[in-house]
Amino acid sequence: MTLWSGRLGSQTADALWAFTQSISFDIRMARDDLEGSRAHVKGLGRAGLISAEEVESLLNALDRVGTELTEGALKPDVGDEDVHTLIERRVTELAGDTGAKLHTGRSRNDQVATALRLYCKRELAAVAEGIIGLCEVLSSRAKEAGDAYLPGYTHLQRAQPVLLAHHLLAHGWALLRDLDRLYSARTRLSVGPLGAGALAGSSLALDPDWVAAELGFEGRFENSLDAVSDRDFVAESLFVLSLVGVHLSRVGEEVVLWSTQEFGFLRLADRWATGSSMLPQKKNPDVAELARGKSGRIIGHLAGFMATLKGLPLSYNRDLQEDKEPLFDAFDQVGLALSALSGLLAEVSFDIDRMQEAADDPTSVAVDLAEWLVARGMPFRRAHAVVGGLVRDSLDRGVPLAELVEAHPELGQEAALLFEPKSAVRRRTTPGGAGPEPVAKQLQSFAEKLGSERRRWGLPST
């Protein structure tokens, strides 16, 4: 029997049922629906709409349903359209006529919105924990890297030497920004919709403020129409997850590049690589490639859901059922990617000699030569032209750049010392730069920021 059988006389068409059901995917919100229902029952008791005995009966039934779902003893029935129907149906079986009072003063519209907000609060925190874990791997590997350095790139062309620690932490700072966005999104969605009803509130003596506080929300809705139709929090969660996915994709891209024979900067641990069904020599970075590939899928979820939202009138429309599958998948894929990349990066080995050999390319000293001239009074544009001309001359004539620098009247032997290995990276001294002094400070500030994030998200310190 459907929840609307009193209004519609004929049996629901099978094709309609197959097209509109959501139990196949929203069952994962059972825990959140149960939490919302417990608070709702207590609120009904406080309002005098059900007796203390009925409150106890309903709460016991809800606890029993939770246990049955956890143990796999409760399965959806043919008539269970969604997880909310499943739970109400089973509560009614357990509590009899009292179970029929569970939905008093509540619509599935505010019920679904409540459960989904609770789900997002929980899952955003889980993603935050995964990001913190990956950041800790990056921090640990950066500390291990010591004074190892490699080429820094612009346009995928060698630009300037940077410490490996600096490069690893660059990914870490991007992920810390993601944590800020996650926290902000989680704070904004902390609004309790229960009490909004289908769209206009209720004539019953409900107390939405109390129920919102009972559920851990920071407040209740201000407008009942907005409360049941608002899915900004889903769109915002999808955006934050998409950006996390983009940052993980960038990490994946560099793992793919660095593990090629052409770069040769890192070697994958065997247990974090795959092989080929045909080519015996292959060792493939599938984790990194999938982190890169799945980001497009998550971005697609965001774009698709925004298109769904853009044409909807107030208040609730069934189109909003399309919020869950993209959201659930985005949480799943980001969580899996965070775990896999954390494991991969924790066990990867870096070929420091290969990195440093590439970073010691003489042309990587070009900007240091220009700055050397600037420090001695030459305007930068002229210094740029002088060094650029020497680089071009070196490449055209096949003469080592260091020889040309040593022979140049405005440079000479002192400037040629800049070509010594590690010299260029050691000269990066400005705050936030890629040299040893600023990176040492950066390692400390990154560790402190990670500690504060652990506290903010209620995680134990490491």
N, C-alpha and C positions, 0 to 999 in steps of 0.2 A: 504494500500500500504506500502511495506517495504521500508527501506532506501536504499536497494540495488536492487530495482525492475528493474532498467535499465540494469543490467547485467544478471539477471536470468529471463528466459522467463516463466517458468511454475510456478503455484501457490505453495507456500510452503506447505509441507505436515503437516497435523494436528499433527502427532506424533512428528515431528521435533519441531514444534512450542511449544507443551506442554513440551518438554524436555529442550528446550533452553531458554524459557522466564524467566525473572527475576523480572518483574513488581510486582509479588505477594509479594516480600520481599524488593526490592530496592526502593519502593515508599517512604520509610522513609527517603531517601536522597533527597527528593524533595526540601526542604529548601536549602540544600547545592548546588544542581544543579542550582537552581535559582540564588544563590549568585555568583556562577562561571560564569553563563551566563551573568549576568549584567556586571561583570567586563570585560568579553570577548567583549560584545557589545561596551562598552566604549573604549576598546582598538582598535576595528575596526574603530570607529569614529576618534580616535587620529591618526590612520594610514592613514586616508583619503579613506578607503575602503568602507565606507558607509557615507551618508550625516548626518548632524546634525538632520534633520527631521526624517531620518530613525532610528537614535539612539533613539530619543525620542519615536518614534512609538514602537520600540522593547522593550524599558524599560517599557513603559506603559502596553504593552501586558504581559510582564513577571510579573509585579505587579498584573495585573488582574488574571493571572494564579495562583499566590500565594494566592490571596484572595479566589479564587474558590476552591483551594485544602484545604485551612483552613476551609472553610465553608462546605466542603463536596459536593459542587455542580459539581465538575469536577471528573469524573470517568474514569478509563482506558477503551479504546476501544479494540475491538478484535485485531486490528493490532498494538497495543502499546506493543512492545516487552519489553521495560523497561521504567523507569521513565524519562529517557532522551528523548526517542521517544515521550512519552506522552506530555511532555512540549513543544517540538518542534512542534508537530502536532497542539497543541492548540494555540501556538503563531502564527503559520501560518494561522490558521482560523481567528484569531483576526486581524492580521496585513497584511493579503493578501500576495502579492508578496514580500513585505519587509520581511515578516516572513521567506521566503526561504533563506534570507541572514544570518540568525542567525548562521548557521553552517559554515560560511565562515572561512577558515583557521584553522578549528578545526576538530579533529577526535573524535569519541566516546572514543578512547583509552586515549587521554590526558584529555578528558572531565570527564570520569569515575574516573581516578586517582585523578583529582582535587577535585571532589565532595567527594570522599572517604577520602581524607586527611582532608578536611574541617569538615567532619562528625567526624572523630577521634579526631581532636582538640577539638571540642565541647563536645564530650562524655567523653573524658579523664578528662576534667575539671569538668564535672558533677560527675564522680566517685571520683575525688579528694575532692569535696565538701562533698560527702557522707562519705568518710574516715575521714575527719576532724570532721564531726558531731559525728561519733562513738568515735573518740579519745576524744572529749569533754565529752561524756558520761562516758568514762573510767576515765578521769581526775576528773570529779565531784564525781563519786563513790569512787575513791581513797581518795579524800579529806574527804568525809563523813566517811570513814572507820577508821580514827584516828589511834589508837594504836592496833586495832584488828589484830590478827595473826592467822595463820593456818599452817599446815605442808607444807613444800616444798617437792617436790617429784623428785626422779630420778628412772627410770625403774618402775614408778608407785608404788614405795615403799617409805614410809616416810623417809625423809632424814634430813632436818633441819627446824626449824620454820622460817617463813618469815612473814613480815607484809602483810596483805591483800592488802594494797595500792601498795606494791611492786609487788605483783603478777598481779594485774590489769594493772599496768603500763608496765609490760613486754609485754603484748599484744599491748599496745599503741606504744611502740618504734618500734615494728615490722611493724605496720601500717604506722608510720612516714617514715620508709625506703621505703615503697610502694609509698608514696607521692613523694619521691625523684625520684624513677624510673618512675613514671607517668610524672613528669615534664621533665625529661630527654628525654623520648620517645616523648613527645609532641614537644619538641624543635627540635629534629632530623627530625620529619616528616614535619616540617614547610618549605617545599620546593614546589614551584609552578610548576606544570607540563605543564600548558597551553602554547602552542607554539611549543610543541614537535610534534604535529600532530599525524599521525598514527604511525610513528616511526622515521622520518628523518627530522622533521622541516618543513619549508614552504618556498616557493619562494616569498610569500607576505610580505609586510613591517610590520610584527608584532613586538611588543615590549614585550617579555616575562617578562623582568624585571619590567616594569610598571604594568603589570597585576598581577604579583606575589605580588608586594607591595600593590596594590589596594585590594587584598584579605587578606592582613595581614600576608602573608608568609614572612619569613626572607630572602628568596632569591629565585632564579629560578633554574631549573635543569641545570646541566653542560653537560649532554649527553642525547640526545633525545631517544636513544634506552633504556637507563636505566630508563628514566623518565616514559615511558609507561609500562615497565615490572616490575619495582620495587614494591614489596609488603613487603619489610622488615618491613615497619612501621606497617603493619597488623600483621605480626608474632610477632613483638616486643610488640605491644599492647596486643595481646593474651597472651604473656608470662607474662607481668605485671599483667594482669587480673587473670591469673592462680595463680600467687603467692599471690595476694590479696585473691583469693578464698581459697588457702591453709591456710592462716592466719585466715580467717573467720572460716574455718573448725576446726582449733585448738581451737578457742573460743567455737564453737559449741560443740566439744567433751567434753570440761570441764564443760559446762553447763549440758550436758547429765549426766556426771558422778556425778557432785556435787548435782544434783537434785534427785539422787536415794536415797532410804531409807538407803542403805549401807553407803553412804557418808553423806547425810543429811546436806550439807553445805549451800544450798540455796533452796528457795521456789519460784516457778514461780507465777507471777501475773496471775489471772484467765484469763484475756483477752489476755495473751500471751501463753496460753496453749491450748491443745485440750483434748478431752475425748475419751472414747472407745465406740464403738457401742454395745459391749457385757458386758464389765466389768465396773460396776458402780463406782468402787473406783478409776479408773485410772485418772491421770493428766499427760499428755504426753508432752514432750518438742519437738514438731514437728518442730518448727522454727530452733532450734539448730541442729536437725537431718538433716533437709534439707540443712542448711548451710554446713554441713559436706558432705552430699551426692552430692550436685550440684558442689562441687569443682572438683570431678572426671569428670563430664561432661565437665567442662571448660578446664581441662587438656587435655581431649580427643580432643576438638576443636583445641588446639595448635598442638598436635601431628599429627592430620589429615591434617591440613593445611601445616605443614612443609613437610609432605610426598607429598602433591600436588606440592609444589614449587621445590622440589629437582631435578625433571627430565625435567624442562622446558627450551627449547632453547630461545634465544633472538629473537624477542622482545615480543610483546603481543601474548598470546594464550588464547583461550576461557576458559581453565582450571581456569584462574584467576577469573572468575565469582564465583568460589567456595570460594572466600575470604569473602563474605558478610554474609552469613547465620551464620557461626560459630562466626564471629565477633559480629554481632548484638545480637545473643543469649548470648554471654559472657557478653556484656555490660548490657543486660537486667537482667541476673541472679545475677551479682555482685551488681548492683544497688538495686535490690529487697532485697538481703541478707543484705546489709549494713543498709537499712532502718529498716528491721525487727529485726535484732540483736540490733540495737541502741535502739529501743523501748523496747525490752525484757530486756536488761541490765539496762535501766533507771528505770524500775519498779520492778526488782527482789529484794527479801529480803534475806539477809544473816543470817544464824544461827551462830552468833559469838560464843556463848557458845560451840556449837558442834565443831566448827573449833578449838577453843582454847583447848578444852579437848583433841582432837586428837593430837594437836601440843605439848601438855605437856607430851606425851609419854616419859618415862624415857630414852629410847634408842636414842631419838632425841638430847640428851645432849652429846652423845658419842664424837663427834668431839671437843666440848668445853672442855671436860675432857682431851683429847689428847693435845689440844692447851694450856691448863692450865699447863700440864707437860712440854711442849716445852718452855713456858715462864720461867720455872724454870731450864732450861738447859738440859733437856732430848732430845736426838735426836728424830726426829719425828717418824721414823720407829719403834723405841723401844716403844715410847708413844702409837703409833697405836696398837702395839701388846699387850701392857699392858691393854688398855681399851677394845680391842677386846676380850681378854681373860676373862675380868670381865663380859662383855655382855653375852658371851657363858655360863659362870658359872651361871649367874643369870637365864638364860633361862633353863638350864639343871636342876638346883637344885630348881627352884621356889623361889629363894631368891630375894627380891627387890634389884635392882641395886644400889640404894642409900646407902643401908646398906653395901654392899660390898665395895663401894667407901670409905665410912667413915672408914671402918676397914682396908683399904689398907695402908701400911706404907708410900707409896710415894704420897698418895692422902689425905685422912683424912677428918676431919670435914669441913675445909675451902672449899675443892673441892666439898663436898656434897651440899654446898649452891647453886651450879649451877643448882640443880634440882628444885629450887623454880620457880613457874610459871612466865613467861615472862623474866626470867633471860637470857636464851639462845638468844632470839631474840634481846634483848637490847645490847648484846655483839657484834653484827654485826656493826662495825664502819667504815670499809674501804669504800672509795668512790664507789658509785654505788651499795653498799651492801643493805641487806634487813632489817637493823635496823632503829630505829627512826631518828637518825641524818642524815645519808645519804639519807633516803627516803624523809625527809623534803626538802632537797636540790633538790632531783630529781623531786619532785612535782613542784617546782618553775621552774626548767629548762625545764620540759615538757610543762608547761603552756607558757613559753616564746617561745619555739619552735612552739607550736600551733599558737601563735599569728603571728610569722613570716611566717608560712605557709599560714595563712589567707591572709596576705598582698601579698605574692608571687602569689597566685591564684586570687587576685583581689576581695576577699570576704570582706564584712564589718566586723569590729571587733565586738565581742560580749560584 
